Amino acid sequence: MKSLTLRSSRIGFLQGDAEVFSEFDSGGSMWTGQGPRERRLAVRFTRPFRRAPGVQVSASLVDMHQDTAHRMELVAENVTETGFDVVVRTWSDTRVARVRAAWMAIGDLPFEDDWDVE
């Protein structure tokens, strides 16, 4: 379990929804391949956080072939103050046509009145 402790009472939320990939019409390897496969999508925040936020991702659309087992991992990786990567992984004979991910970042956002005193 990972916890996030905010050092400020000023909590900021940013959220979005993005198509990670769509390969059923182009014959991409997530749809036609076998074995371990991965797709990444870089998400950039509309404004930076003061520190790397906590990021939650969930599937808002998953389109898989009905004749194979549904195996998929959906995670946020490389989280920084300015963005993160949405990562979709599958394996074996699973055929994934397309995935869209909803995300929410929660953390300390800078404010105009912040002072940078060192």
C-alpha positions in Angstrom: 0.0 0.0 0.0 1.3 3.5 -0.8 0.2 6.5 1.1 0.4 10.2 0.3 0.8 12.8 3.0 0.1 16.4 2.0 2.1 19.1 3.9 -0.5 21.7 3.0 -4.1 22.2 3.6 -4.4 23.5 0.0 -5.2 20.3 -1.9 -5.5 20.4 -5.7 -7.3 18.0 -8.0 -6.8 17.5 -11.7 -8.6 14.9 -13.7 -8.9 13.7 -17.3 -9.8 10.9 -19.6 -7.6 9.8 -22.5 -7.5 7.1 -25.2 -4.4 5.1 -24.5 -4.5 3.2 -27.8 -6.9 1.8 -30.4 -5.4 -1.0 -32.5 -8.3 -3.2 -33.8 -8.6 -1.3 -37.0 -4.8 -1.0 -37.7 -3.8 -4.6 -36.8 -1.5 -3.5 -33.9 0.2 -6.0 -31.7 -2.2 -5.4 -28.7 -5.0 -6.8 -31.0 -3.1 -9.3 -33.1 0.0 -10.3 -31.0 0.9 -12.9 -28.4 2.9 -12.8 -25.2 3.8 -9.7 -23.1 2.8 -6.4 -24.7 2.6 -2.9 -23.4 1.4 0.6 -24.4 2.2 3.9 -22.8 0.6 7.3 -23.0 2.3 10.4 -21.5 -0.2 12.7 -19.7 0.9 16.2 -19.0 -0.9 18.2 -16.3 -2.5 21.6 -17.3 -0.6 23.1 -14.4 2.2 21.7 -12.4 2.0 20.5 -8.8 4.4 21.6 -6.1 5.5 17.9 -5.6 4.6 14.7 -7.4 0.9 14.1 -6.7 -0.9 10.8 -6.0 -2.4 9.5 -9.3 -5.3 7.1 -9.6 -6.2 5.6 -13.0 -9.2 3.5 -13.9 -10.5 2.0 -17.1 -13.2 4.1 -18.7 -13.4 1.9 -21.8 -11.9 -1.6 -22.4 -12.6 -3.4 -25.7 -11.4 -7.0 -25.7 -12.0 -10.0 -27.9 -14.6 -12.3 -26.4 -12.8 -15.5 -27.3 -9.7 -15.0 -25.2 -9.1 -14.5 -21.5 -9.3 -10.9 -20.3 -5.9 -10.1 -18.9 -4.9 -6.5 -18.4 -2.9 -4.3 -16.0 -3.6 -0.5 -16.0 -1.2 1.6 -13.9 0.3 5.1 -13.5 4.1 5.2 -13.7 6.8 7.9 -13.7 4.7 10.4 -11.8 6.2 13.9 -11.5 5.1 17.4 -10.8 4.2 17.9 -14.5 2.7 14.6 -15.5 2.8 10.8 -15.6 2.6 7.8 -17.9 -0.6 5.7 -18.2 0.6 2.1 -18.8 -1.5 -0.8 -20.2 0.0 -4.3 -20.1 -1.4 -7.6 -21.3 0.1 -11.1 -22.0 -0.5 -14.5 -23.3 -3.3 -14.7 -26.0 -5.4 -11.8 -24.8 -6.6 -9.5 -27.6 -7.1 -5.9 -26.6 -8.7 -3.7 -29.2 -8.7 -0.3 -27.4 -8.4 1.2 -23.9 -9.4 4.6 -22.5 -8.3 5.6 -19.0 -9.8 8.0 -16.6 -7.3 9.6 -14.2 -7.2 11.8 -11.1 -4.2 13.5 -9.6 -4.4 14.8 -6.0 -1.7 16.9 -4.5 -0.3 20.2 -3.5 -0.8 22.8 -6.2 1.1 26.1 -6.1 -0.8 29.3 -5.4 -0.1 32.9 -6.4 0.7 33.9 -2.8 3.3 31.2 -2.3 6.8 32.4 -1.3 9.9 30.5 -2.2 12.1 31.1 0.8 15.2 28.9 1.2 
